[in-house]
Amino acid sequence: MRSLLDEMYPAEAARHLRDELGHDAVHVGELGLSGAADSEVASVARAEARALVTENMADYAAEHELALVCVLKRRLPTGGGQARALALLLDRWATDNPRPYLGQHWPD
């Protein structure tokens, strides 16, 4: 799964997804997008054909041709286990939803 994790999640989750689970995942901080406008984050996700993992669905409601994956932080463990738990949850989601984007430009 190609994903872009929003800033409310730990950057370590993207590293777990890449290094341990084989996904093409990046965190907004790794792309210099920490604190960027939601429209800019959405634009990068679209341009790179990445599912945007966020808790703030309302912030992206007006966006088009964007795959959004909502994960509520309150459903994740607190402390050091949050990044790994998020990575495992997203890995399971990606297995169940191998092609979440229905637009024209999703890579095969």
C-alpha positions as CSV (number, residue, x, y, z in Angstrom):
1,M,0.0,0.0,0.0
2,R,1.2,3.5,-0.9
3,S,0.3,5.7,2.0
4,L,0.9,9.1,3.5
5,L,0.5,9.3,7.3
6,D,-0.8,12.6,8.6
7,E,1.0,14.5,11.4
8,M,-1.2,13.3,14.3
9,Y,0.5,9.9,14.0
10,P,4.0,9.1,15.0
11,A,6.5,9.0,12.1
12,E,7.8,5.7,13.4
13,A,4.6,4.1,12.1
14,A,5.6,4.8,8.5
15,R,9.0,3.3,9.2
16,H,7.4,0.1,10.6
17,L,5.2,-0.1,7.5
18,R,8.2,0.3,5.2
19,D,10.9,-1.6,7.0
20,E,9.0,-4.5,8.6
21,L,5.8,-4.8,6.5
22,G,7.0,-3.9,3.0
23,H,4.7,-1.0,2.3
24,D,5.5,2.2,0.5
25,A,4.7,4.5,3.4
26,V,5.8,8.0,4.3
27,H,5.0,10.5,7.1
28,V,4.2,14.1,6.3
29,G,7.2,15.1,8.4
30,E,9.5,13.1,6.1
31,L,8.3,15.2,3.2
32,G,8.6,18.5,5.0
33,L,4.8,18.8,5.3
34,S,4.5,19.2,9.1
35,G,2.1,22.1,9.7
36,A,1.3,22.3,6.0
37,A,-2.2,23.2,4.9
38,D,-4.6,20.2,4.4
39,S,-5.0,21.1,0.8
40,E,-1.2,20.8,0.3
41,V,-1.1,17.4,2.1
42,A,-4.0,16.2,-0.1
43,S,-2.3,17.5,-3.2
44,V,0.9,15.5,-2.4
45,A,-1.1,12.4,-1.6
46,R,-2.9,12.6,-4.9
47,A,0.2,13.4,-7.0
48,E,2.0,10.4,-5.5
49,A,-1.1,8.1,-5.6
50,R,-1.0,7.6,-1.8
51,A,-3.9,6.8,0.5
52,L,-3.9,9.6,3.1
53,V,-4.1,8.1,6.7
54,T,-5.7,10.7,8.9
55,E,-8.0,11.2,11.9
56,N,-9.3,14.5,10.5
57,M,-11.8,13.3,7.9
58,A,-13.7,16.6,8.0
59,D,-10.5,18.5,6.9
60,Y,-10.4,16.6,3.7
61,A,-14.2,16.3,3.0
62,A,-14.0,18.7,0.1
63,E,-11.1,16.9,-1.6
64,H,-11.7,14.8,-4.7
65,E,-9.9,11.7,-6.1
66,L,-8.3,11.1,-2.7
67,A,-8.2,7.8,-0.9
68,L,-8.7,8.5,2.8
69,V,-8.1,6.0,5.6
70,C,-9.5,7.1,9.0
71,V,-7.8,5.7,12.1
72,L,-8.9,7.2,15.4
73,K,-5.9,7.6,17.8
74,R,-8.1,6.9,20.8
75,R,-8.4,3.3,19.4
76,L,-4.6,2.9,19.5
77,P,-2.6,2.1,22.6
78,T,-0.9,5.1,24.2
79,G,2.8,5.4,24.6
80,G,5.5,3.5,22.7
81,G,3.2,0.8,21.2
82,Q,1.1,3.2,19.2
83,A,3.4,3.3,16.1
84,R,3.6,-0.4,15.8
85,A,-0.1,-0.9,16.5
86,L,-1.0,1.6,13.8
87,A,1.4,-0.1,11.3
88,L,-0.1,-3.5,11.9
89,L,-3.7,-2.1,11.6
90,L,-2.8,-0.5,8.3
91,D,-1.1,-3.6,7.0
92,R,-4.3,-5.6,7.8
93,W,-6.4,-2.9,6.1
94,A,-4.2,-2.9,3.0
95,T,-4.5,-6.7,2.8
96,D,-8.3,-6.4,2.9
97,N,-8.4,-3.4,0.5
98,P,-5.6,-3.8,-2.1
99,R,-7.0,-1.1,-4.4
100,P,-8.8,1.5,-2.3
101,Y,-8.7,4.3,-4.9
102,L,-11.2,4.1,-7.7
103,G,-9.9,7.0,-9.8
104,Q,-8.1,6.9,-13.0
105,H,-4.5,7.3,-11.9
106,W,-4.0,4.6,-9.2
107,P,-0.8,2.7,-10.1
108,D,-1.1,-1.1,-10.8
